[in-house]
Amino acid sequence: MKSFLEEVNEKINGVPIQRCYHCRKCTAGCPMSTAMEHNPNRVIRMIQMGRRDEVLASSTIWLCVSCETCITRCPNEVDIARMMDVLRQMAIESGTGAKEKNILRFHEAFLAGIRSGGRINEPMMMVNYKLRSGDLFSDMGMGIDMFLKGKLPLVSPRTKDMASVRRIFEKTRQE
């Protein structure tokens, strides 16, 4: 049976996590680290120590915004953003889900937006999220303000090569 570290490395399919020598540059550059339960460096250490349940149940994996500052700063090119994505998928597959209320619904709405247009259409994603979460009106005022300021377009551009997007989603279903 594979260790948690081996399983994560296999799913990342890139630079192995054990290349991390814990310089903490990823954590120093992470814009979300102060809100995270465990900083990115600690998550890597927890994976190395085989703490599967604790990692998959942590809020940290759901708070990563995949800005890729961590991989840009990493001297060993450990792709922490990809690792967090893999960990989120593993948490979903294991039935662990997310601690934060509705964060899994937001994740699903985000992916549904990508699946349907290849890019994010913010208004449609938010409608999808609001319908999934049941929280329809709590921040409607802010949405209207954003729309009036031109920050929330009604129509977003679609990806021209939707066949490639479909293949990506199909490939992830097979793995």
C-alpha positions as CSV (number, residue, x, y, z in Angstrom):
1,M,0.0,0.0,0.0
2,K,1.2,3.5,-0.9
3,S,2.1,6.0,1.8
4,F,0.2,9.3,1.8
5,L,3.4,11.0,0.5
6,E,3.7,8.6,-2.4
7,E,0.0,9.0,-3.2
8,V,0.2,12.8,-3.3
9,N,3.4,12.8,-5.3
10,E,1.8,10.4,-7.9
11,K,-1.2,12.6,-8.3
12,I,0.8,15.8,-8.5
13,N,2.8,14.2,-11.3
14,G,5.6,16.8,-11.0
15,V,8.4,17.8,-8.6
16,P,8.2,15.4,-5.6
17,I,7.3,17.0,-2.3
18,Q,10.4,15.6,-0.6
19,R,12.4,18.1,-2.6
20,C,11.1,20.7,-0.1
21,Y,13.8,21.6,2.4
22,H,11.5,23.8,4.4
23,C,13.0,27.2,3.7
24,R,9.4,28.6,4.2
25,K,9.6,31.0,1.2
26,C,6.2,29.6,0.2
27,T,4.7,30.6,3.5
28,A,6.4,34.0,3.5
29,G,4.9,34.9,0.1
30,C,1.4,33.3,0.6
31,P,-1.3,36.0,0.7
32,M,-3.6,33.6,2.5
33,S,-1.2,32.1,5.1
34,T,-2.4,34.3,8.0
35,A,-6.0,32.9,7.4
36,M,-4.8,29.3,7.1
37,E,-5.0,26.7,9.9
38,H,-1.6,25.4,8.8
39,N,0.8,27.3,6.6
40,P,1.8,25.8,3.3
41,N,5.2,24.6,4.6
42,R,3.5,22.8,7.5
43,V,1.1,21.1,5.2
44,I,4.1,19.7,3.2
45,R,5.6,18.5,6.5
46,M,2.3,16.9,7.6
47,I,2.2,15.0,4.2
48,Q,5.8,13.9,4.7
49,M,4.8,12.6,8.2
50,G,1.8,10.7,6.8
51,R,-0.9,12.7,8.6
52,R,-3.5,12.1,5.9
53,D,-6.7,12.6,7.9
54,E,-5.5,15.8,9.5
55,V,-4.4,17.3,6.2
56,L,-7.5,16.4,4.3
57,A,-9.7,17.7,7.1
58,S,-7.9,21.0,7.4
59,S,-9.3,24.3,6.2
60,T,-5.9,25.2,4.7
61,I,-6.4,23.2,1.5
62,W,-9.6,25.0,0.8
63,L,-8.2,28.5,1.4
64,C,-5.4,28.3,-1.1
65,V,-6.3,30.6,-4.0
66,S,-3.8,29.0,-6.4
67,C,-2.0,32.3,-7.0
68,E,1.2,30.3,-7.5
69,T,3.3,32.8,-5.5
70,C,4.6,29.7,-3.6
71,I,6.0,27.9,-6.7
72,T,7.4,31.2,-8.0
73,R,9.3,31.6,-4.7
74,C,10.3,28.0,-4.2
75,P,14.0,27.3,-4.9
76,N,13.1,23.6,-5.7
77,E,10.0,24.4,-7.8
78,V,7.6,22.4,-5.5
79,D,4.2,23.1,-6.9
80,I,2.2,23.8,-3.8
81,A,-0.8,25.2,-5.6
82,R,-1.1,21.9,-7.5
83,M,-0.6,20.0,-4.3
84,M,-3.4,21.9,-2.7
85,D,-5.7,21.1,-5.7
86,V,-4.8,17.4,-5.4
87,L,-5.5,17.5,-1.7
88,R,-8.9,19.1,-2.3
89,Q,-9.8,16.4,-4.8
90,M,-8.6,13.7,-2.4
91,A,-10.7,15.2,0.4
92,I,-13.8,15.2,-1.9
93,E,-13.1,11.6,-2.9
94,S,-12.6,10.5,0.7
95,G,-15.9,12.1,1.7
96,T,-14.1,14.5,4.1
97,G,-15.3,17.6,2.4
98,A,-14.6,21.0,3.9
99,K,-14.9,22.5,7.3
100,E,-16.0,25.9,6.1
101,K,-19.7,26.3,5.3
102,N,-20.4,26.3,1.6
103,I,-16.8,26.3,0.4
104,L,-17.3,23.0,-1.3
105,R,-20.3,24.5,-3.1
106,F,-18.2,27.4,-4.2
107,H,-15.6,25.0,-5.5
108,E,-18.2,23.1,-7.4
109,A,-19.7,26.3,-8.9
110,F,-16.2,27.4,-9.9
111,L,-15.5,24.1,-11.7
112,A,-19.0,24.1,-13.3
113,G,-18.2,27.6,-14.7
114,I,-14.9,26.4,-16.2
115,R,-16.6,23.2,-17.6
116,S,-19.3,25.2,-19.3
117,G,-17.2,28.1,-20.8
118,G,-13.5,27.3,-20.4
119,R,-13.2,30.5,-18.3
120,I,-15.0,32.0,-15.4
121,N,-18.1,34.0,-16.0
122,E,-18.4,35.7,-12.6
123,P,-22.1,36.5,-12.7
124,M,-23.0,32.9,-13.8
125,M,-20.7,31.4,-11.3
126,M,-22.1,33.5,-8.4
127,V,-25.7,32.6,-9.5
128,N,-24.7,28.9,-9.5
129,Y,-23.0,29.3,-6.1
130,K,-26.0,31.2,-4.6
131,L,-28.4,28.5,-5.8
132,R,-26.2,25.7,-4.4
133,S,-25.7,27.4,-1.0
134,G,-29.2,28.7,-0.6
135,D,-27.8,32.1,0.5
136,L,-29.5,34.1,-2.3
137,F,-29.6,37.7,-1.0
138,S,-27.0,38.2,1.8
139,D,-24.6,40.2,-0.4
140,M,-26.8,41.3,-3.2
141,G,-26.0,45.0,-2.5
142,M,-22.3,44.4,-3.0
143,G,-23.0,42.6,-6.3
144,I,-25.1,45.5,-7.6
145,D,-22.4,48.0,-6.6
146,M,-19.8,45.9,-8.4
147,F,-22.0,45.7,-11.5
148,L,-22.6,49.5,-11.5
149,K,-18.9,50.2,-11.3
150,G,-18.2,47.9,-14.2
151,K,-16.4,45.3,-12.1
152,L,-18.9,42.5,-12.9
153,P,-19.5,42.0,-16.6
154,L,-22.6,40.3,-17.7
155,V,-20.9,38.4,-20.5
156,S,-17.4,36.9,-20.2
157,P,-15.4,35.6,-23.1
158,R,-15.5,31.8,-23.8
159,T,-12.6,29.6,-24.6
160,K,-12.4,28.9,-28.4
161,D,-11.1,25.4,-27.9
162,M,-13.8,23.9,-25.7
163,A,-12.9,20.4,-26.9
164,S,-9.6,20.7,-25.0
165,V,-11.5,21.8,-21.8
166,R,-13.8,18.8,-22.2
167,R,-10.7,16.5,-22.5
168,I,-9.2,17.9,-19.4
169,F,-12.3,17.2,-17.4
170,E,-12.7,13.8,-18.9
171,K,-9.0,13.0,-18.1
172,T,-9.6,14.0,-14.4
173,R,-12.6,11.7,-14.2
174,Q,-10.5,8.7,-15.4
175,E,-7.7,9.2,-12.8
